[in-house]
Amino acid sequence: MNLHGLVVALACVASLLVAPARAADEPDEDMPGRIVLIRPSSQLFKFISKAATEFALPAASNDPTVEGGSLLVYDNGGSQSDTYALPASGWRALGTPVQAYKYKGAATSTDPCRVVLVKKRIVKAVCRGPGVTLTTPFMGEVGIAVTLGTDSKQYCVRFGGDEAKNDANLLKRSNAPAATGSCPTPAPPFSCPAVSAPCGSCGAGFCSTHVDTDPPNPICADSAACTPGTCASDADCSGGQVCVQNPFPPGEVVCCSPCP
């Protein structure tokens, strides 16, 4: 079979992912990314952003020790996201005058972030436990937005960067340059109105069945970038490819590149 002509699909419609409401009272901080790690088996998410120049801390109106905050993590090329509440009770200010804010959570299903730190040059978080529902691989950039206060002072990073691993067991990326413009928002997931419907921004993307999820989820796969042979899971694929099913005879299951 000509893999360039491979189309893999199941009809499906994914729910629209809505970004949290924002106010524009304070400018967003677009951060470079040092490292991000997502390990589904350990229900672990962590990231570090470190910049050469200082970030602005929030104004008094967005003091997280009074207003609280949140942490959003999302797949900029897919349909999944996690939002972790960071209530005011978990925050404390560091230094006089204030040099940083630190959050310490309860490490529970409703409060999974053990630590979130916002300093003038470093923003980082470690979240772990059943409240972390992210799965890998990611189809696009790992979007992260730390929001402080109800008037929305945001610290944001998008991890493209250097990819060490992105499969069903682990996502690890590093050295992501700062994004330009406003903080990123989750991209709407694609929909599959019909079998073999095109999707994504690549030239040969078609709605496909990702076999390495339970239940199998829709995914946008590039039919021009598939590897000959069969697969049973993403572990059988390499180079960031995922295992997808062809519903047409003979029902091939092959490794294809996800399409953003």
C-alpha positions, 0 to 999 in steps of 0.5 A: 500500500502507498503510505502517502495515500494512507488515510486512517479515521474513525468518525468522532467529535471532540469537545471544545477546550476553553481557556480560562477567563483573563483580564488585561490589567497587567502585562503577561510574562512570556517565559523561556522554558528550561525543562518540562517533564510529564510522566503519566505512570507516576502522575507527575508534572513539573517544569522550570522556567529561568530567564536572564532578565527579571520577570515583573511580580504581580501588583498588590491587586493580584497578590496570590496570598489574598487572591490565589491563583491557578496553573494551566497545562495543555496540549497546544496540538491536541484536546487535553488539559489540566487546571490546578487551583492554587488557593490563597491559603497555600501562598506566602510572600518571600522577602521584604520587600517581596522577592518571590511568592511560593505555593505549597499544596497538600498533594491531594487529588484536588490540590496536586501541586506540591510547590509552585514558585514565582521569583523574578527570574524563575518560575517552576512547579511540581505537581503529582498525584491523582489530580494530574491526569495528563497523558503522553505523547503530546501532539503539540507544544506543552502550553503552561500558564501560571495565573496569579490573582483575579485580575490575571497576572500571567506567566506563560511558556510553550515547550517546543524546544529540544525533545528528549522523549515524547511517547506513552511513558514520558514527555521530556523537553528542554530549552524552549525559547520565550513565546512572543505576544500574549500568553498561549491559549489551548487550540481547539481540537480537531473534529472528524465529521466523516471517515477519512476527513482531513485535519491539522495543518500538515498536507496529508493529515487525516482523522485517525484512531490512536490505538494506545489509549483506552478507549482509543482516542481520535488523533490527527495523523500525517499519512505522508509520514508513516513507517512501514510495518505494524505496531501494537502500541506507541512503544513500537514507534520511534521519532515521536510517531504514534500507533494508529489504525487504518479502518480500510482493508486490510485494517493496518496498524502503523506508526505515523507522525502526529499532525499539529 
